[in-house]
């Protein structure tokens, strides 16, 4: 099981959306694409923005998203 869950990650990403606006993320696919893109950046040599006990790039990317260190832009 993924910790945090997809629904928790979606809440974090959509937390800055004003009431009445459509959410930035409304599917798991967006979460998967954003974290995989960030994981590839980490593999390519980018520095992690969070301290993580797990050094796997995808786990670090998920933690960065969960802590709000990376953002998903609408339409991606």
Biopython code that builds the backbone (N, CA, C, O; Angstrom):
import numpy as np
from Bio.PDB.StructureBuilder import StructureBuilder

atoms = [
    (1, "UNK", "N", (0.838, -1.177, 0.000)),
    (1, "UNK", "CA", (0.000, 0.000, 0.000)),
    (1, "UNK", "C", (0.886, 1.244, 0.000)),
    (1, "UNK", "O", (1.903, 1.296, 0.690)),
    (2, "UNK", "N", (0.491, 2.221, -0.768)),
    (2, "UNK", "CA", (1.207, 3.471, -0.873)),
    (2, "UNK", "C", (0.855, 4.377, 0.301)),
    (2, "UNK", "O", (-0.318, 4.606, 0.593)),
    (3, "UNK", "N", (1.875, 4.883, 0.961)),
    (3, "UNK", "CA", (1.652, 5.834, 2.056)),
    (3, "UNK", "C", (2.381, 7.106, 1.711)),
    (3, "UNK", "O", (3.597, 7.047, 1.530)),
    (4, "UNK", "N", (1.760, 8.213, 1.608)),
    (4, "UNK", "CA", (0.336, 8.476, 1.818)),
    (4, "UNK", "C", (-0.500, 7.928, 0.658)),
    (4, "UNK", "O", (0.029, 7.614, -0.408)),
    (5, "UNK", "N", (-1.785, 7.822, 0.880)),
    (5, "UNK", "CA", (-2.669, 7.263, -0.143)),
    (5, "UNK", "C", (-2.881, 8.274, -1.269)),
    (5, "UNK", "O", (-2.596, 9.462, -1.115)),
    (6, "UNK", "N", (-3.384, 7.786, -2.399)),
    (6, "UNK", "CA", (-3.694, 8.670, -3.521)),
    (6, "UNK", "C", (-4.663, 9.763, -3.104)),
    (6, "UNK", "O", (-4.492, 10.922, -3.483)),
    (7, "UNK", "N", (-5.673, 9.406, -2.331)),
    (7, "UNK", "CA", (-6.659, 10.412, -1.925)),
    (7, "UNK", "C", (-6.022, 11.484, -1.049)),
    (7, "UNK", "O", (-6.372, 12.659, -1.159)),
    (8, "UNK", "N", (-5.089, 11.093, -0.180)),
    (8, "UNK", "CA", (-4.383, 12.078, 0.638)),
    (8, "UNK", "C", (-3.541, 13.009, -0.239)),
    (8, "UNK", "O", (-3.526, 14.221, -0.022)),
    (9, "UNK", "N", (-2.852, 12.453, -1.214)),
    (9, "UNK", "CA", (-2.044, 13.266, -2.120)),
    (9, "UNK", "C", (-2.915, 14.214, -2.939)),
    (9, "UNK", "O", (-2.534, 15.360, -3.178)),
    (10, "UNK", "N", (-4.078, 13.743, -3.365)),
    (10, "UNK", "CA", (-4.982, 14.594, -4.127)),
    (10, "UNK", "C", (-5.476, 15.755, -3.273)),
    (10, "UNK", "O", (-5.641, 16.865, -3.779)),
    (11, "UNK", "N", (-5.713, 15.518, -1.984)),
    (11, "UNK", "CA", (-6.129, 16.594, -1.087)),
    (11, "UNK", "C", (-5.033, 17.636, -0.940)),
    (11, "UNK", "O", (-5.313, 18.835, -0.934)),
    (12, "UNK", "N", (-3.785, 17.189, -0.822)),
    (12, "UNK", "CA", (-2.658, 18.113, -0.698)),
    (12, "UNK", "C", (-2.539, 18.976, -1.953)),
    (12, "UNK", "O", (-2.397, 20.195, -1.859)),
    (13, "UNK", "N", (-2.597, 18.354, -3.112)),
    (13, "UNK", "CA", (-2.447, 19.074, -4.376)),
    (13, "UNK", "C", (-3.588, 20.059, -4.584)),
    (13, "UNK", "O", (-3.372, 21.169, -5.071)),
    (14, "UNK", "N", (-4.792, 19.663, -4.220)),
    (14, "UNK", "CA", (-5.961, 20.510, -4.447)),
    (14, "UNK", "C", (-6.244, 21.465, -3.299)),
    (14, "UNK", "O", (-7.250, 22.175, -3.330)),
    (15, "UNK", "N", (-5.388, 21.502, -2.289)),
    (15, "UNK", "CA", (-5.657, 22.323, -1.111)),
    (15, "UNK", "C", (-5.673, 23.824, -1.398)),
    (15, "UNK", "O", (-6.304, 24.578, -0.658)),
    (16, "UNK", "N", (-4.999, 24.269, -2.449)),
    (16, "UNK", "CA", (-4.937, 25.691, -2.757)),
    (16, "UNK", "C", (-6.022, 26.139, -3.732)),
    (16, "UNK", "O", (-6.050, 27.306, -4.124)),
    (17, "UNK", "N", (-6.903, 25.247, -4.124)),
    (17, "UNK", "CA", (-7.967, 25.584, -5.069)),
    (17, "UNK", "C", (-9.073, 26.330, -4.329)),
    (17, "UNK", "O", (-9.540, 25.896, -3.276)),
    (18, "UNK", "N", (-9.479, 27.458, -4.900)),
    (18, "UNK", "CA", (-10.560, 28.245, -4.320)),
    (18, "UNK", "C", (-11.890, 27.511, -4.489)),
    (18, "UNK", "O", (-12.080, 26.739, -5.429)),
    (19, "UNK", "N", (-12.799, 27.774, -3.559)),
    (19, "UNK", "CA", (-14.108, 27.141, -3.635)),
    (19, "UNK", "C", (-14.806, 27.577, -4.924)),
    (19, "UNK", "O", (-14.819, 28.762, -5.257)),
    (20, "UNK", "N", (-15.374, 26.636, -5.633)),
    (20, "UNK", "CA", (-16.052, 26.894, -6.891)),
    (20, "UNK", "C", (-15.179, 26.637, -8.107)),
    (20, "UNK", "O", (-15.697, 26.476, -9.213)),
    (21, "UNK", "N", (-13.868, 26.594, -7.927)),
    (21, "UNK", "CA", (-12.967, 26.278, -9.029)),
    (21, "UNK", "C", (-12.856, 24.773, -9.173)),
    (21, "UNK", "O", (-13.095, 24.025, -8.226)),
    (22, "UNK", "N", (-12.493, 24.340, -10.365)),
    (22, "UNK", "CA", (-12.320, 22.902, -10.553)),
    (22, "UNK", "C", (-10.976, 22.479, -9.965)),
    (22, "UNK", "O", (-10.016, 23.250, -9.996)),
    (23, "UNK", "N", (-10.899, 21.267, -9.431)),
    (23, "UNK", "CA", (-9.654, 20.796, -8.816)),
    (23, "UNK", "C", (-8.534, 20.659, -9.837)),
    (23, "UNK", "O", (-8.777, 20.409, -11.018)),
    (24, "UNK", "N", (-7.308, 20.825, -9.366)),
    (24, "UNK", "CA", (-6.138, 20.665, -10.230)),
    (24, "UNK", "C", (-5.997, 19.205, -10.626)),
    (24, "UNK", "O", (-5.719, 18.889, -11.782)),
    (25, "UNK", "N", (-6.192, 18.316, -9.655)),
    (25, "UNK", "CA", (-6.053, 16.881, -9.869)),
    (25, "UNK", "C", (-7.367, 16.211, -9.492)),
    (25, "UNK", "O", (-7.904, 16.430, -8.406)),
    (26, "UNK", "N", (-7.870, 15.400, -10.397)),
    (26, "UNK", "CA", (-9.081, 14.654, -10.070)),
    (26, "UNK", "C", (-8.950, 13.183, -10.449)),
    (26, "UNK", "O", (-9.945, 12.465, -10.547)),
    (27, "UNK", "N", (-7.708, 12.745, -10.662)),
    (27, "UNK", "CA", (-7.497, 11.327, -10.962)),
    (27, "UNK", "C", (-6.129, 10.877, -10.459)),
    (27, "UNK", "O", (-5.218, 11.687, -10.284)),
    (28, "UNK", "N", (-6.006, 9.607, -10.238)),
    (28, "UNK", "CA", (-4.736, 9.019, -9.819)),
    (28, "UNK", "C", (-3.679, 9.179, -10.905)),
    (28, "UNK", "O", (-2.489, 9.290, -10.611)),
    (29, "UNK", "N", (-4.115, 9.191, -12.141)),
    (29, "UNK", "CA", (-3.194, 9.288, -13.274)),
    (29, "UNK", "C", (-2.311, 10.530, -13.150)),
    (29, "UNK", "O", (-1.109, 10.459, -13.405)),
    (30, "UNK", "N", (-2.890, 11.656, -12.764)),
    (30, "UNK", "CA", (-2.129, 12.899, -12.621)),
    (30, "UNK", "C", (-1.061, 12.772, -11.543)),
    (30, "UNK", "O", (0.053, 13.269, -11.706)),
    (31, "UNK", "N", (-1.399, 12.109, -10.446)),
    (31, "UNK", "CA", (-0.446, 11.891, -9.364)),
    (31, "UNK", "C", (0.700, 11.002, -9.856)),
    (31, "UNK", "O", (1.869, 11.285, -9.594)),
    (32, "UNK", "N", (0.361, 9.947, -10.557)),
    (32, "UNK", "CA", (1.364, 9.013, -11.074)),
    (32, "UNK", "C", (2.289, 9.711, -12.058)),
    (32, "UNK", "O", (3.506, 9.541, -11.990)),
    (33, "UNK", "N", (1.730, 10.492, -12.967)),
    (33, "UNK", "CA", (2.553, 11.180, -13.964)),
    (33, "UNK", "C", (3.479, 12.203, -13.310)),
    (33, "UNK", "O", (4.649, 12.299, -13.682)),
    (34, "UNK", "N", (2.978, 12.963, -12.350)),
    (34, "UNK", "CA", (3.797, 13.982, -11.693)),
    (34, "UNK", "C", (4.933, 13.355, -10.890)),
    (34, "UNK", "O", (6.073, 13.816, -10.962)),
    (35, "UNK", "N", (4.631, 12.321, -10.136)),
    (35, "UNK", "CA", (5.676, 11.706, -9.319)),
    (35, "UNK", "C", (6.691, 10.951, -10.174)),
    (35, "UNK", "O", (7.877, 10.929, -9.845)),
    (36, "UNK", "N", (6.246, 10.339, -11.254)),
    (36, "UNK", "CA", (7.205, 9.638, -12.118)),
    (36, "UNK", "C", (8.112, 10.637, -12.828)),
    (36, "UNK", "O", (9.301, 10.373, -13.009)),
    (37, "UNK", "N", (7.565, 11.778, -13.228)),
    (37, "UNK", "CA", (8.380, 12.816, -13.855)),
    (37, "UNK", "C", (9.440, 13.328, -12.872)),
    (37, "UNK", "O", (10.603, 13.502, -13.235)),
    (38, "UNK", "N", (9.024, 13.563, -11.634)),
    (38, "UNK", "CA", (9.963, 14.038, -10.621)),
    (38, "UNK", "C", (11.012, 12.964, -10.291)),
    (38, "UNK", "O", (12.182, 13.285, -10.083)),
    (39, "UNK", "N", (10.597, 11.704, -10.244)),
    (39, "UNK", "CA", (11.539, 10.608, -9.976)),
    (39, "UNK", "C", (12.603, 10.552, -11.068)),
    (39, "UNK", "O", (13.774, 10.315, -10.773)),
    (40, "UNK", "N", (12.217, 10.764, -12.314)),
    (40, "UNK", "CA", (13.194, 10.775, -13.408)),
    (40, "UNK", "C", (14.179, 11.933, -13.246)),
    (40, "UNK", "O", (15.361, 11.797, -13.560)),
    (41, "UNK", "N", (13.685, 13.077, -12.752)),
    (41, "UNK", "CA", (14.576, 14.209, -12.495)),
    (41, "UNK", "C", (15.592, 13.854, -11.402)),
    (41, "UNK", "O", (16.773, 14.183, -11.509)),
    (42, "UNK", "N", (15.121, 13.188, -10.364)),
    (42, "UNK", "CA", (16.007, 12.775, -9.275)),
    (42, "UNK", "C", (17.053, 11.778, -9.765)),
    (42, "UNK", "O", (18.223, 11.867, -9.390)),
    (43, "UNK", "N", (16.639, 10.842, -10.589)),
    (43, "UNK", "CA", (17.568, 9.869, -11.170)),
    (43, "UNK", "C", (18.607, 10.589, -12.022)),
    (43, "UNK", "O", (19.770, 10.189, -12.074)),
    (44, "UNK", "N", (18.175, 11.649, -12.684)),
    (44, "UNK", "CA", (19.069, 12.428, -13.540)),
    (44, "UNK", "C", (20.037, 13.317, -12.788)),
    (44, "UNK", "O", (20.901, 13.946, -13.399)),
    (45, "UNK", "N", (19.905, 13.380, -11.470)),
    (45, "UNK", "CA", (20.882, 14.140, -10.695)),
    (45, "UNK", "C", (20.339, 15.312, -9.907)),
    (45, "UNK", "O", (21.095, 15.938, -9.165)),
    (46, "UNK", "N", (19.061, 15.640, -10.032)),
    (46, "UNK", "CA", (18.491, 16.732, -9.242)),
    (46, "UNK", "C", (18.562, 16.397, -7.756)),
    (46, "UNK", "O", (18.479, 15.233, -7.366)),
    (47, "UNK", "N", (18.716, 17.422, -6.941)),
    (47, "UNK", "CA", (18.758, 17.252, -5.491)),
    (47, "UNK", "C", (17.345, 17.068, -4.941)),
    (47, "UNK", "O", (16.405, 17.718, -5.397)),
    (48, "UNK", "N", (17.206, 16.190, -3.974)),
    (48, "UNK", "CA", (15.919, 15.996, -3.301)),
    (48, "UNK", "C", (15.603, 17.222, -2.448)),
    (48, "UNK", "O", (16.505, 17.830, -1.871)),
    (49, "UNK", "N", (14.334, 17.579, -2.371)),
    (49, "UNK", "CA", (13.896, 18.737, -1.594)),
    (49, "UNK", "C", (13.448, 18.360, -0.192)),
    (49, "UNK", "O", (13.083, 19.232, 0.597)),
    (50, "UNK", "N", (13.473, 17.074, 0.128)),
    (50, "UNK", "CA", (13.066, 16.596, 1.444)),
    (50, "UNK", "C", (14.073, 15.565, 1.941)),
    (50, "UNK", "O", (14.779, 14.927, 1.160)),
    (51, "UNK", "N", (14.115, 15.425, 3.240)),
    (51, "UNK", "CA", (14.896, 14.345, 3.835)),
    (51, "UNK", "C", (13.979, 13.127, 3.881)),
    (51, "UNK", "O", (12.853, 13.214, 4.372)),
    (52, "UNK", "N", (14.447, 12.016, 3.383)),
    (52, "UNK", "CA", (13.636, 10.813, 3.342)),
    (52, "UNK", "C", (14.466, 9.627, 3.800)),
    (52, "UNK", "O", (15.626, 9.474, 3.417)),
    (53, "UNK", "N", (13.850, 8.788, 4.627)),
    (53, "UNK", "CA", (14.565, 7.588, 5.071)),
    (53, "UNK", "C", (14.728, 6.605, 3.920)),
    (53, "UNK", "O", (15.665, 5.807, 3.902)),
    (54, "UNK", "N", (13.814, 6.669, 2.965)),
    (54, "UNK", "CA", (13.873, 5.816, 1.784)),
    (54, "UNK", "C", (14.545, 6.603, 0.669)),
    (54, "UNK", "O", (14.124, 7.718, 0.358)),
    (55, "UNK", "N", (15.560, 6.049, 0.078)),
    (55, "UNK", "CA", (16.317, 6.760, -0.949)),
    (55, "UNK", "C", (15.849, 6.449, -2.370)),
    (55, "UNK", "O", (16.458, 6.907, -3.336)),
    (56, "UNK", "N", (14.781, 5.681, -2.500)),
    (56, "UNK", "CA", (14.285, 5.369, -3.833)),
    (56, "UNK", "C", (13.675, 6.632, -4.436)),
    (56, "UNK", "O", (12.912, 7.330, -3.768)),
    (57, "UNK", "N", (14.006, 6.932, -5.700)),
    (57, "UNK", "CA", (13.549, 8.185, -6.308)),
    (57, "UNK", "C", (12.027, 8.372, -6.295)),
    (57, "UNK", "O", (11.550, 9.480, -6.048)),
    (58, "UNK", "N", (11.272, 7.328, -6.551)),
    (58, "UNK", "CA", (9.818, 7.479, -6.557)),
    (58, "UNK", "C", (9.289, 7.778, -5.157)),
    (58, "UNK", "O", (8.377, 8.590, -5.003)),
    (59, "UNK", "N", (9.843, 7.141, -4.148)),
    (59, "UNK", "CA", (9.416, 7.408, -2.778)),
    (59, "UNK", "C", (9.742, 8.834, -2.371)),
    (59, "UNK", "O", (8.948, 9.484, -1.691)),
    (60, "UNK", "N", (10.892, 9.319, -2.779)),
    (60, "UNK", "CA", (11.266, 10.706, -2.493)),
    (60, "UNK", "C", (10.317, 11.659, -3.203)),
    (60, "UNK", "O", (9.892, 12.655, -2.619)),
    (61, "UNK", "N", (9.978, 11.367, -4.456)),
    (61, "UNK", "CA", (9.064, 12.216, -5.218)),
    (61, "UNK", "C", (7.677, 12.269, -4.564)),
    (61, "UNK", "O", (7.063, 13.334, -4.497)),
    (62, "UNK", "N", (7.192, 11.134, -4.087)),
    (62, "UNK", "CA", (5.897, 11.103, -3.401)),
    (62, "UNK", "C", (5.952, 11.940, -2.137)),
    (62, "UNK", "O", (5.011, 12.678, -1.843)),
    (63, "UNK", "N", (7.043, 11.837, -1.384)),
    (63, "UNK", "CA", (7.190, 12.613, -0.163)),
    (63, "UNK", "C", (7.272, 14.111, -0.464)),
    (63, "UNK", "O", (6.708, 14.923, 0.269)),
    (64, "UNK", "N", (7.964, 14.472, -1.525)),
    (64, "UNK", "CA", (8.035, 15.880, -1.929)),
    (64, "UNK", "C", (6.651, 16.416, -2.261)),
    (64, "UNK", "O", (6.304, 17.528, -1.863)),
    (65, "UNK", "N", (5.870, 15.645, -2.975)),
    (65, "UNK", "CA", (4.504, 16.057, -3.311)),
    (65, "UNK", "C", (3.656, 16.171, -2.057)),
    (65, "UNK", "O", (2.897, 17.129, -1.908)),
    (66, "UNK", "N", (3.774, 15.217, -1.165)),
    (66, "UNK", "CA", (2.990, 15.209, 0.065)),
    (66, "UNK", "C", (3.317, 16.421, 0.945)),
    (66, "UNK", "O", (2.431, 16.960, 1.608)),
    (67, "UNK", "N", (4.571, 16.848, 0.955)),
    (67, "UNK", "CA", (4.979, 17.990, 1.770)),
    (67, "UNK", "C", (4.791, 19.326, 1.043)),
    (67, "UNK", "O", (5.102, 20.381, 1.596)),
    (68, "UNK", "N", (4.288, 19.284, -0.182)),
    (68, "UNK", "CA", (4.036, 20.515, -0.920)),
    (68, "UNK", "C", (5.281, 21.143, -1.517)),
    (68, "UNK", "O", (5.254, 22.318, -1.883)),
    (69, "UNK", "N", (6.362, 20.403, -1.625)),
    (69, "UNK", "CA", (7.606, 20.916, -2.181)),
    (69, "UNK", "C", (7.562, 20.995, -3.711)),
    (69, "UNK", "O", (8.256, 21.807, -4.322)),
    (70, "UNK", "N", (6.739, 20.141, -4.311)),
    (70, "UNK", "CA", (6.525, 20.213, -5.757)),
    (70, "UNK", "C", (5.046, 20.426, -5.999)),
    (70, "UNK", "O", (4.208, 20.012, -5.198)),
    (71, "UNK", "N", (4.736, 21.062, -7.090)),
    (71, "UNK", "CA", (3.352, 21.390, -7.440)),
    (71, "UNK", "C", (2.998, 20.759, -8.763)),
    (71, "UNK", "O", (3.854, 20.577, -9.629)),
    (72, "UNK", "N", (1.737, 20.427, -8.914)),
    (72, "UNK", "CA", (1.213, 19.965, -10.191)),
    (72, "UNK", "C", (0.458, 21.138, -10.783)),
    (72, "UNK", "O", (-0.459, 21.673, -10.160)),
    (73, "UNK", "N", (0.841, 21.538, -11.982)),
    (73, "UNK", "CA", (0.165, 22.641, -12.640)),
    (73, "UNK", "C", (-1.060, 22.124, -13.370)),
    (73, "UNK", "O", (-1.045, 21.013, -13.900)),
    (74, "UNK", "N", (-2.109, 22.913, -13.402)),
    (74, "UNK", "CA", (-3.332, 22.513, -14.107)),
    (74, "UNK", "C", (-3.057, 22.194, -15.551)),
    (74, "UNK", "O", (-2.257, 22.872, -16.196)),
    (75, "UNK", "N", (-3.701, 21.180, -16.067)),
    (75, "UNK", "CA", (-3.534, 20.785, -17.463)),
    (75, "UNK", "C", (-2.387, 19.844, -17.701)),
    (75, "UNK", "O", (-2.078, 19.544, -18.854)),
    (76, "UNK", "N", (-1.732, 19.356, -16.643)),
    (76, "UNK", "CA", (-0.627, 18.407, -16.819)),
    (76, "UNK", "C", (-1.030, 17.042, -16.359)),
    (76, "UNK", "O", (-0.233, 16.106, -16.428)),
]
sb = StructureBuilder()
sb.init_structure("model")
sb.init_model(0)
sb.init_chain("A")
sb.init_seg("    ")
for serial, (resi, resn, name, xyz) in enumerate(atoms, 1):
    if name == "N":
        sb.init_residue(resn, " ", resi, " ")
    sb.init_atom(name, np.array(xyz, "f"), 0.0, 1.0, " ", f" {name:<3s}", serial, name[0])
structure = sb.get_structure()
